Every structure is written in C-alpha cells, then in structure tokens.
Amino acid sequence: MKISVVTTVLIGVTLAACTSCAPNQSTDQIREDTAKATATLKRDTKAVAEGVKEGLSSDSKKPVDLNNASKDDLESLPGINAQRADRIMAQRPYAGTKQLVTRHVLSESQYAQIQDRVVVNR
C-alpha cells in the first residue's frame, strides 16, 4: 500500500511539473494548474490514507473462535468454503486449534492458512 501512495505522489508531482512546462501559458495559468494538481493530489492521498486506516482497524483480523463462530465467520477465513465450515462446525467442541488437523477436518496446508486467525475459547 505504501508503494501506491508513493506512486500517486510521484505522478502528481510529474503532472504538476509537466503542466508548468507547457508553452504559451501565463504564469497565472501555471500557478492555477499547479494548485489544481496539488489539491487533487492532496485529496487522493487523504483518501488512500483513510482506506489504509480503515483496513487496519477492520474486524476482519479479529480471531475466529472455532467453538462459537457462525458459518459466515468461518467462511471469512482464507481457504474455508461452505463445506469446510460445515465440517468444522460438525466436529465441535475443540480443545485447541491444532485439532482441526488431528481430527482430519483440514489438511496441514489448509490449517497453515488460518492458524493465526483462529482461537479456541471454552
């Protein structure tokens, strides 16, 4: 995400520089065009920053409790479809998250995708 912000800033500066280099423009026109480009860049950068902030604070990173999660919550995990969510729910209760593998509900690779996003509360 930092790359896109830097890219946006560089494009804005480049546009402002190119606009100011155009022939047959008065200095007032150059100032006006540069001010418009700067305002647009500022607005877009602010929108990107707000999007990043929203993404970082969203509930999508909140751990999912295997013993109490709804089917929709389980399906929000990477690699978990409706069938896998049903299998997880059918094997409840769990004493630990690793039981997804030991009970053959998920493979090791499937478990590796979600292990940091699941918990077991009793």
C-alpha positions in Angstrom: 0.0 0.0 0.0 2.9 2.3 0.7 4.1 1.8 -2.9 0.8 3.1 -4.3 0.9 6.2 -2.1 4.4 6.9 -3.3 3.4 6.3 -6.9 0.4 8.6 -6.5 2.6 11.4 -5.1 5.2 10.9 -7.9 2.5 11.0 -10.6 1.0 14.2 -9.1 4.4 15.9 -8.9 5.2 14.9 -12.5 1.8 16.2 -13.7 2.4 19.5 -11.9 5.9 19.8 -13.5 4.6 18.9 -17.0 1.8 21.4 -16.6 4.2 24.1 -15.6 6.4 23.4 -18.6 3.7 23.8 -21.2 4.5 26.6 -23.8 2.3 29.6 -24.3 0.9 29.7 -20.7 1.0 32.7 -18.5 2.5 32.4 -15.0 -1.0 32.9 -13.5 -2.3 29.9 -15.6 0.7 27.8 -14.5 0.0 28.7 -10.8 -3.7 27.8 -11.2 -2.9 24.5 -12.9 -0.3 23.6 -10.3 -2.7 24.5 -7.5 -5.4 22.2 -9.0 -3.0 19.4 -9.4 -1.8 19.8 -5.8 -5.4 19.9 -4.5 -6.3 16.7 -6.4 -3.1 15.0 -5.2 -3.9 16.0 -1.6 -7.5 14.8 -1.8 -6.4 11.4 -3.3 -3.6 10.9 -0.8 -6.0 11.6 2.1 -8.5 9.0 0.6 -5.7 6.4 0.3 -4.6 7.1 3.9 -8.2 6.8 5.2 -8.6 3.5 3.3 -5.4 2.1 4.8 -6.5 3.2 8.3 -9.9 1.6 7.8 -8.3 -1.6 6.6 -6.0 -1.8 9.6 -8.8 -1.3 12.1 -11.4 -3.5 10.5 -12.8 -6.6 12.3 -11.6 -8.9 9.5 -8.4 -9.5 11.6 -10.2 -10.4 14.8 -9.6 -14.1 15.7 -12.4 -16.5 14.9 -13.4 -18.8 17.8 -13.8 -22.3 16.4 -16.3 -23.4 19.1 -18.6 -20.4 18.8 -18.2 -19.0 15.3 -21.1 -18.8 12.8 -20.8 -20.4 9.4 -20.3 -17.0 7.9 -17.5 -16.2 10.3 -15.7 -19.5 9.4 -16.2 -18.8 5.7 -14.5 -15.4 6.1 -11.2 -17.3 6.8 -8.9 -17.9 3.8 -9.5 -21.2 2.1 -12.6 -22.1 4.1 -15.7 -22.7 1.9 -19.2 -23.7 3.0 -18.3 -27.5 3.1 -15.2 -26.9 5.2 -17.2 -24.6 7.5 -19.8 -27.3 8.0 -17.1 -29.9 8.8 -15.5 -27.6 11.3 -18.9 -27.0 13.0 -19.7 -30.7 13.0 -16.6 -31.6 14.9 -17.2 -29.1 17.8 -16.1 -28.7 20.6 -12.3 -28.2 20.1 -9.8 -28.2 22.9 -7.2 -26.5 20.7 -6.9 -25.2 17.2 -4.5 -27.9 16.1 -7.4 -30.4 16.4 -8.5 -29.2 13.0 -5.6 -31.3 11.7 -5.6 -34.2 14.1 -9.3 -34.8 13.5 -8.7 -34.6 9.8 -11.1 -31.7 9.3 -8.4 -29.7 7.5 -5.1 -30.6 5.9 -1.8 -29.2 7.3 -1.6 -26.7 4.4 -5.2 -25.5 4.9 -4.6 -25.1 8.6 -1.4 -23.1 8.0 -3.5 -20.5 6.1 -5.8 -19.9 9.1 -3.8 -20.8 12.2 -3.0 -17.2 13.1 -6.7 -16.2 12.7 -8.4 -18.9 14.8 -8.7 -19.4 18.6 -10.5 -21.8 20.9 -12.4 -20.4 23.8 -14.0 -22.9 26.2 
